[in-house]
Amino acid sequence: MRAVVERLTVLAAMAIVASCGGGQPAPGGQATPGQAAAGRALKIAMIAKSSTNPVFLSARTGAEAAAKELTAKHNVPIEISWLTPPTEDGQIQAQRIAQAVNEGASAILVSCSDAGKVTGAINDAVARGVPVMTFDSDAPESQRFAFYGVDDIKTGTLVMEELARQMGEAGSIAILAGNQNAPNLRKRVEGVKQAAAKYPKIKIVDTFYHIEQPQDAAAEVIRVQNAYPQIQGWAMIGGWALFTQTLLTDLNPQKVKIVSVDALPAELAYVEKGLAPVLLAQPTYLWGYESVKRVFDKVHLKQDVPVIIPMELVRVTKENLGTWSRQLKAWGFTDVPESYLALPQ
Amino acid sequence: MLRRTLASPQAGLVAVILLLGAVLGLFAGSHVDARSGLTVNNFLNSYTLIQTATDASFFAIMAVGATIAIISGGIDLSVGSVYALAGVTTAMVLRSLGPADPLVAVAIGLAVSLGIGLACGAINGALVVGLGVHPFIITLGTMWIVRGIAFVGSNAESILLPRALTSVAKASLGLGDSLYPVPMLVMLLVAAVGTVYLTRTVGGRRVFAVGGNQEASRFSGVPIGRVRIAVYVLSGLTAGLAAFMGASFYGSASCADATGYELYVIASAVVGGASLSGGKGSALGALLGAVLIVLIRQSIRTLHFDQNYEWIIIGCAIIIAVVLDQASARFTERRLAGVPRR
């Protein structure tokens, strides 16, 4: 055994010595911010909140599509390096930002799980010459060059206004709010509350936080609905609960209305059944698609990019269900029900 | 000297780490450094190596304490939650104090983090000994309670820490910009102190004795209750220290910090050679276990494996590492016993 360990150690040491080729003058063909401008490869690290959340998978699809388009148009190879952690963890995101810089990323795209945790890492990356752009969830105190995403206060306001319309501007509502640490979600809750204040006959029972997983979110809705049977409306600032189908049978569309952010394939049945007459879709594909284009503008074309790039929400109802379904399909979602794709324009 | 080193229980782990490092060095590829214009290996560069050590340090510091608990025949599932509570309490205390002298802020921050870790560890130990309930159950309960206190106390805010603490945790110590060796040095220091405690002190020997054979220890006059409380205090203390380093390094603390880290910490201890049935383990092994796990995580990205396979790969690696370690131990036992190889 000792001989085996000895041989392994020697072998490993030799391999490490052999692979220590650092410090050589650049032979070319590798990506750096400076070289990208000269038409060389561009490596964009993409760090979303969680690789188990379908909205970020569609963002990845968008980023890869934009990379392919730009590569073909400008003859600049663009690689998307997907460094998203499996679960939300600001500390791991900070570590991956550092890793991306260490491995020669030309630029970094990040959706911040915890702005406080990643701000230092973003600033370190910028200090080392790697530009950083945020999408979906910002780190406003950092030195990122741009943010692309919805205005979260406005999103919360829109959710509440739509819900009020569906409920005849009267009744008790609950807010389903996801992870309480996420700054963007806190702002959406604030937007819901601000808008609710304009409707004197609407009463907010409470705001309910939960683990951002579909089953946890749906279970929370059922628990709360049982505890507060007077609830007639749900303002969902994220679509987690509607990624399951359980609420279709557990909630009565005649008594309860839901308005939710996001409109992914799994959620469309709620529109069809009338339980969620309105979904406010974030075109999550564009998080990746637009952000890669802006990074390219900034890093390769050396163009100015606005610091805040607003994303507009898409209002999804029974009327445009077919159009929206086809859009999702075109964006790479494979689980869009055929029945919705066949709906007329 | 070389022979003794190679015969040590950690030699296999070191060889695996070196081998994995060599594979990463060979296959990681290279890039051109933006500032120097030189071609740099994607893995074997000072930034990545220190970053890997930094990533491992927060697990490793906790793993040293958790290993001591495991050696005693116990287990501490609450370390991640203690990390979160220590971090948010430190941040809240420093926020409530307002602007303070940098040295004072660091001293207060360290005292609060260690104090919370110590208190949580003492409560764990007292409950385990006092109630006579298995530590798995007690620390499972306190894992939720402590996380809940952090949640309620902080209102789930992510609280920023004073810049003075970040300056300490991210001091470059003359290595150059963006190279931060402090967490790595603290990790090495904790492992060294843990090694001395376990191998050179009466307390350490008692921990092994209690974990190896509790009844024999009792008849030998070892104060079992005190030893068992002490191991949870040490586990809590290392969680508090890791929280101080982590919150200071990243500049903020929230109640969701270190969620699920207890599993990485226990995995580090086990991969490092600690036996869940007690009586076996080392601080150095815990450090190496944490480094190996972080290195495996690093390799998934560096070698461009699909990120979605991360959990599968880590799970398999942990099982393989432990099985190999056990096979090696059995082989050594048989060799020492003089049983001929079949």
Interface residues (C-beta under 8 A of the other chain):
Chain A: M1 R2 V5 E6 L8 T9 L11 A12 A13 M14 A15 I16 A18 S19 C20 G21 G22 G23 Q24 P25 A26 P27 Q30 A31 T32 P33 G34 Q35 K43 S51 W82 L83 T84 P86 T87 E88 D89 G90 Q91 A94 Q95 R96 A98 Q99 V101 N102 E103 G104 D114 A115 G116 K117 T119 G120 A121 D124 A127 R128 G129 V130 N179 Q180 N181 P183 Y209
Chain B: R3 L6 A7 A11 G12 V14 A15 V16 L18 L19 G21 A22 V23 G25 L26 A28 S30 H31 V32 D33 A34 R35 G37 L38 T39 V40 N41 N42 L44 N45 Y47 T48 Q51 T54 D55 F58 F151 N155 A156 E157 S158 I159 L160 T166 K170 D177 S178 G246 F249 Y250 G251 S252 A253 S254 C255 A256 D257 A258 T259 G260 Q298 R301 T302 Q307 N308 E310 W311 S328 F331 T332 R335
